[in-house]
Amino acid sequence: MYLIYRRNMTKLDNLVLEHQNYIYGLTKYFDNYSSKEDLFQAGAIGLINAYEKFDPSLGVKFTTYAFSYIIGEMKKCVRQERDIKVGRKITKMNLQIEKASIILSQKLMREPKTEEIASFLEVPEYIVLEALKTKYKIQSIDEPIYSDSKPMSLHETISSKCVDINTLIALKQELLSLEEPEKSIMEQRYFNDLTQAETASLLGLSQVQVSRKEQKVLTYLRNNLMDKAS
């Protein structure tokens, strides 16, 4: 068994070695990404995935077939780094907003307005609004629904493959009942793993429109699933 494993690993190592120039060549599509080595490793994963699914009878070159797999893994790598950076910035901003809100509430004897918070922090108001909107979205998507009497967030329910079958059926029915473009937005965001910007570009919408419609659907789904579970 060990020898078979070693032979398979050697075969895959040789596959990557044989196509390393091709993979490195595709990293040019991501010039702004800091680590070419990370991109190469992601591309190598895509190459191996393509190899495992490649059918020579299709009549296409392997590199042509592997292109979308390699680019797909590289995109995922870039997206993960970007999400981490954005997440850190938003978390830091929300902490500053909370501190500013406490200070201003004590000073004004009321809840401060967003423009007052922005002025206190010396940042544009849209940055405060964007941070608060993102915070609300995270809270909303992580609010619990119930599957088999166990709390589970809507995001976990959508992406999980091992939740109660009745919950999955109910969720699928709710998604199918959506009208366009809401149905396509949810499909691209939660089943094809696209960002809001990518979804907006694909569907011919603005990112703000995608964000608002997605939030509306999440609230609708969460409320409906909670009603069904009760």
QUIJO-V753003 format. One record per pair of residues at least 6 apart in sequence whose C-alpha atoms are under 7 Angstrom apart, sorted by the first residue. I is the first residue (numbers start at 0). J is the second residue. D is the distance in Angstrom with one decimal. If there is no record, write none. Layout:
i: <I/I>
j: <J/J>
d: <D/D>
//
This chain:
i: <15/22/22/23/26/26/32/38/38/41/41/41/42/42/42/42/45/45/45/46/46/46/49/49/89/92/93/96/99/100/100/103/104/104/113/113/114/117/117/117/136/140/140/140/140/141/141/141/142/143/143/143/143/144/144/144/144/144/144/144/145/145/145/146/146/146/147/153/156/173/174/181/181/184/184/184/185/187/187/188/188/195/195/195/196/199/199/199>
j: <43/39/42/39/35/38/77/73/76/72/73/76/69/70/72/73/68/69/72/65/68/69/65/68/130/130/130/116/116/111/116/111/110/111/124/127/124/123/124/127/214/152/153/154/217/152/153/154/152/150/151/152/153/150/151/152/153/221/224/225/151/225/228/162/163/166/163/221/162/220/182/212/213/198/209/213/213/193/198/194/198/206/209/210/206/205/206/209>
d: <6.2/6.3/6.0/6.1/6.7/6.4/6.9/5.5/6.8/5.3/5.4/6.6/4.5/6.8/5.9/5.7/4.7/4.2/5.5/5.8/6.5/5.6/5.1/6.0/5.6/6.7/6.2/6.9/6.3/6.3/6.7/6.1/5.2/6.0/6.6/6.8/5.6/6.0/5.0/6.3/6.8/6.5/5.7/5.9/6.7/4.7/6.4/6.7/5.5/5.3/5.0/4.4/6.8/5.7/5.3/5.7/6.4/6.5/6.8/5.5/5.8/6.5/6.2/6.8/5.9/6.2/6.2/6.5/6.7/6.9/6.5/6.4/7.0/6.6/6.9/6.9/6.8/5.6/6.2/6.3/6.9/5.9/6.4/6.8/5.4/5.4/5.3/6.1>
//
